[in-house]
Amino acid sequence: MPYTEINRDSLLWMYETMVTIRRFEEQSRREADAGKLRGMHSSVGQEAVPTGLCAHLDENDYVLGTHRSHHHCIAKGLDLNHMMAELLGKSTGTGKGKGGTMHIADIDRGMLGANGVVGSNIPVATGVALTAKVKGTNQVSVVFFGDGASSQGVLHESMNLAGIWKLPVIFVCENNRYAEATPFEYSVAGGSISNRADGYGIPGVSVDGQSVMDMFEVGREAVARARAGDGPTLIEAQTYRYMGHFGADDPLGYRSAEEQQYYIDRDCIANCRAHILEGSFAEESELEEIDASCLAAVNEATEFANKSPFPDPEELLQDVYVSYS
């Protein structure tokens, strides 16, 4: 893909964001292996997708995620200390330890929540976009979902309404090729997710999700379209998760080592680093400083989380509500 000019600050921000995500996920896996958190779903390999897109969002825009959402949260600017504390169920977490890894949210930072139910945030993001349009706030709503959610009826209902009403919502499918252990080719008719946008009169774009520069370009156009009042975009980011679906899952039980290595050899962080160095946007020493800073930030967050207290038992009944019919 030919790139329009991506300035040094944007490139270095994206590099730093992806490295932070990678280090955070690696540490989260270690905490999970130590029995400190449950339900770990790693986004290692998929860092470029939200990073390239969130580079165009501001603090007033909204993001909604999936059960695999640490990378969405970090790309949107959530605090690492409070994120790690939430993973460990501590009172200092983003949800006071009640949500855990699959339900991180921080409304003040525009992260309306991860959600463990497949496809469940798609209509929420559409509703958020409708609110923005009615109020005339110029905000953009972005929802991430996997290829496993691409055939959920709610996606098609949402794209239909968003297309009719020209809502400022961006539907981002992170096609990592496997819905748990089910191959994309087995479960998705037509061989493409992005071409489903045609039926709703909205743009559908397939993009190399292993390239943060490509994601940046596609994100630029989609966000500009949404802000201009021209309506939604469906983005199919073709990416890959290096790890299993969850911590104990062995991905080599349903995919080949050769396939896995092919994608690892096209690593998004390595590609971004090479682009920066080849374009003389930064020296090797500058990137090494960023690497060290990211690791230090994750180590600090881990120390903060481990030292934080668990919630008091009384906290169980706080911040909850009951709906009566």
C-alpha positions in Angstrom: 0.0 0.0 0.0 1.4 3.5 -0.9 1.7 5.6 2.2 0.9 9.2 2.5 3.3 11.0 4.8 3.3 9.5 8.3 5.3 11.9 10.5 8.0 10.8 12.9 5.8 11.5 16.0 3.0 9.2 14.7 5.5 6.4 13.8 7.2 6.5 17.1 3.9 6.6 19.0 2.7 3.6 17.1 6.0 1.8 17.7 5.9 2.6 21.4 2.2 1.6 21.7 2.8 -1.8 20.1 5.9 -2.6 22.2 4.0 -1.6 25.3 1.1 -4.0 24.3 3.6 -6.8 23.6 5.4 -6.4 27.0 2.1 -6.1 28.8 0.7 -9.3 27.2 3.9 -11.2 28.0 3.7 -10.1 31.6 0.0 -10.9 31.8 0.7 -14.4 30.6 3.4 -14.8 33.4 0.8 -13.6 36.0 -1.7 -16.0 34.6 0.8 -18.9 34.7 1.4 -18.0 38.4 -2.3 -18.4 39.1 -3.0 -14.7 39.7 -5.6 -14.2 36.9 -8.0 -16.4 35.0 -9.2 -16.4 31.4 -6.2 -14.9 29.8 -6.7 -14.3 26.0 -3.4 -12.9 24.5 -3.4 -10.4 21.7 0.3 -11.0 20.9 0.6 -10.6 17.1 -2.4 -8.4 16.7 -0.9 -5.2 18.1 -1.0 -3.2 14.8 -4.7 -3.4 14.3 -6.0 -1.0 17.1 -2.7 1.0 17.2 -2.9 2.1 13.6 -6.6 3.0 13.9 -6.5 4.6 17.3 -3.7 6.9 16.1 -6.6 8.9 14.5 -8.9 9.0 17.5 -9.0 11.6 20.3 -10.0 11.3 23.9 -13.7 12.0 23.1 -14.0 9.1 20.7 -15.2 5.7 21.8 -13.8 2.1 21.5 -15.5 -1.1 22.3 -13.7 -4.5 22.4 -14.0 -8.2 22.8 -12.8 -10.9 25.2 -9.3 -10.3 23.7 -9.0 -6.5 24.4 -5.8 -5.6 26.2 -4.4 -4.2 23.0 -7.6 -2.1 22.3 -7.3 -0.6 25.8 -3.7 0.3 25.6 -4.0 1.8 22.1 -6.9 3.9 23.5 -4.6 5.2 26.3 -5.8 3.4 29.4 -3.5 3.5 32.4 -1.3 0.4 32.7 -1.3 0.3 36.5 -5.0 0.2 36.7 -5.3 -2.3 33.9 -2.9 -4.8 35.5 -4.6 -4.3 38.8 -8.0 -5.1 37.2 -6.5 -8.3 35.7 -5.4 -9.4 39.2 -8.8 -8.6 40.7 -7.5 -5.7 42.9 -9.4 -2.7 44.2 -7.3 -0.3 42.3 -8.3 -1.8 39.0 -10.4 0.0 36.3 -13.5 -1.9 37.5 -12.3 -2.2 41.2 -11.3 -5.8 40.4 -14.8 -6.9 39.5 -14.4 -7.1 35.7 -11.1 -8.9 35.2 -9.3 -9.4 31.9 -12.4 -9.7 29.8 -14.3 -6.7 31.1 -11.9 -3.8 31.2 -13.5 -0.4 30.8 -12.6 3.2 31.4 -15.3 5.6 30.2 -13.1 8.6 31.0 -10.6 7.4 28.4 -13.3 6.4 25.9 -13.0 2.7 26.4 -16.6 1.6 26.9 -15.7 -1.9 27.7 -14.4 -5.3 26.6 -17.0 -8.1 26.6 -16.7 -11.8 26.7 -19.9 -12.4 24.7 -19.1 -12.8 21.0 -20.4 -9.9 18.9 -22.2 -8.3 21.8 -20.5 -4.9 21.6 -21.4 -4.3 17.9 -24.9 -3.0 18.5 -23.6 -1.0 21.5 -21.1 0.8 19.3 -23.8 1.4 16.8 -26.0 3.0 19.5 -23.1 5.1 20.7 -22.6 6.4 17.1 -26.4 7.2 16.9 -26.1 9.2 20.1 -23.1 11.1 18.7 -25.1 11.9 15.5 -28.2 13.0 17.3 -26.2 15.2 19.6 -23.9 16.5 16.9 -20.8 15.9 18.9 -18.5 14.8 16.0 -17.4 11.7 18.0 -16.5 8.4 16.3 -17.3 5.0 17.6 -15.1 2.0 16.8 -15.9 -1.6 17.6 -13.5 -4.5 17.3 -14.6 -8.1 16.8 -13.2 -11.3 15.5 -13.9 -13.4 12.5 -15.9 -15.7 14.7 -18.3 -12.8 15.3 -18.5 -11.8 11.6 -21.4 -14.1 10.9 -23.4 -13.1 14.0 -26.7 -11.6 12.9 -26.3 -8.6 15.1 -23.4 -7.4 12.9 -25.6 -7.4 9.8 -28.4 -5.7 11.6 -26.0 -3.0 12.9 -24.4 -2.4 9.5 -27.8 -2.1 7.9 -29.0 0.6 10.3 -25.6 2.3 10.3 -25.7 2.4 6.5 -29.2 3.8 6.4 -28.6 6.5 9.0 -24.9 7.2 8.0 -23.7 6.7 11.5 -20.1 7.5 12.6 -19.2 4.0 13.5 -16.3 1.9 12.2 -16.7 -1.9 12.3 -13.2 -3.5 12.6 -13.0 -7.3 12.2 -9.7 -8.7 13.5 -9.5 -11.7 11.2 -6.9 -13.8 13.0 -8.0 -16.8 10.9 -9.3 -18.9 13.8 -12.5 -18.6 15.9 -11.1 -20.6 18.8 -10.0 -23.6 16.7 -12.3 -23.2 13.7 -10.5 -22.0 10.6 -11.7 -18.9 8.8 -12.0 -20.8 5.5 -14.3 -23.4 7.1 -16.8 -20.9 8.7 -17.0 -17.8 6.5 -18.8 -18.1 3.1 -17.4 -16.2 0.2 -13.8 -16.1 1.3 -14.1 -12.5 2.5 -15.6 -10.5 5.4 -15.0 -7.0 3.9 -17.1 -7.7 0.8 -20.2 -8.1 3.0 -20.3 -4.3 3.3 -21.5 -4.2 -0.3 -25.0 -5.3 0.7 -25.3 -2.3 3.0 -24.0 0.3 0.7 -20.9 1.1 2.8 -17.2 0.8 2.1 -15.6 -2.6 2.9 -11.8 -2.7 3.1 -9.4 -5.6 3.5 -6.0 -4.6 5.0 -2.8 -6.2 6.1 -3.3 -6.2 9.8 0.3 -7.1 10.3 1.3 -3.6 9.0 0.7 -0.7 11.3 1.4 1.6 8.5 -1.4 0.0 6.4 -3.7 0.2 9.4 -2.8 3.9 9.8 -3.8 4.6 6.2 -7.0 2.7 6.2 -7.9 4.2 9.7 -7.2 7.7 8.5 -9.8 7.3 5.7 -12.4 5.6 7.8 -12.2 8.1 10.7 -12.3 11.0 8.3 -15.4 9.5 6.6 -17.2 9.0 9.9 -16.4 12.6 11.1 -17.6 14.1 7.8 -21.0 12.5 8.3 -20.5 10.1 5.4 -21.2 7.0 7.5 -19.6 3.7 8.5 -16.8 1.6 7.2 -16.2 -2.1 7.6 -12.5 -3.0 7.9 -11.3 -6.6 7.7 -7.8 -6.5 9.3 -6.1 -9.8 8.3 -3.9 -10.6 11.3 -2.8 -13.5 13.4 -2.6 -14.4 17.1 0.6 -16.1 17.9 -0.7 -17.8 21.1 -3.5 -20.2 21.6 -7.1 -19.0 22.0 -6.5 -19.0 25.8 -3.6 -19.8 28.1 -3.9 -23.6 28.1 -4.8 -23.9 24.4 -2.2 -25.5 22.1 -2.7 -23.9 18.7 -0.6 -26.5 17.0 -3.4 -28.9 17.6 -5.4 -27.2 14.8 -2.8 -25.3 12.7 0.6 -26.0 11.3 3.9 -24.9 12.7 4.8 -23.6 9.2 1.8 -21.4 9.0 2.4 -20.0 12.5 6.0 -19.3 11.6 5.0 -17.5 8.4 3.1 -14.9 10.4 5.6 -14.6 13.1 8.2 -13.8 10.4 6.0 -10.9 9.4 5.8 -9.5 12.9 4.1 -6.1 13.1 6.6 -4.6 15.6 9.6 -5.8 13.6 8.1 -4.4 10.4 7.5 -1.1 12.0 11.0 -0.9 13.5 12.5 -1.7 10.1 10.4 1.0 8.4 11.5 3.6 11.0 15.2 2.8 10.6 15.1 2.5 6.8 13.3 5.8 6.6 15.8 7.5 9.0 12.9 8.5 11.3 14.9 7.5 14.4 18.2 5.9 15.3 18.6 2.4 16.7 19.5 3.9 20.1 16.2 5.9 20.2 14.2 2.7 19.6 16.2 0.9 22.3 15.3 3.7 24.7 11.6 3.2 23.8 12.0 -0.5 24.3 13.4 0.0 27.8 10.8 2.6 28.7 8.0 0.3 27.7 9.4 -2.6 29.8 9.9 -0.3 32.8 6.2 0.9 32.5 4.9 -2.7 32.5 7.2 -3.7 35.4 5.9 -0.7 37.3 2.3 -1.7 36.6 3.0 -5.2 37.7 4.5 -4.1 41.0 1.6 -1.6 41.5 -1.0 -4.4 40.9 0.7 -7.0 43.1 1.0 -4.5 46.0 -2.6 -3.3 45.7 -5.2 -4.7 48.1 -8.0 -7.0 47.1 -11.5 -5.4 47.5 -13.2 -5.6 50.8 -16.1 -8.2 51.0 -18.6 -5.3 51.3 -17.5 -4.1 47.8 -19.3 -7.0 46.3 -22.6 -5.2 46.6 -21.4 -1.8 45.4 -21.7 -0.4 41.9 -24.3 -3.1 40.9 -28.0 -2.7 39.9 -31.0 -4.9 39.5 -33.6 -4.4 36.8 -37.2 -5.3 37.8 -39.8 -6.0 35.1 
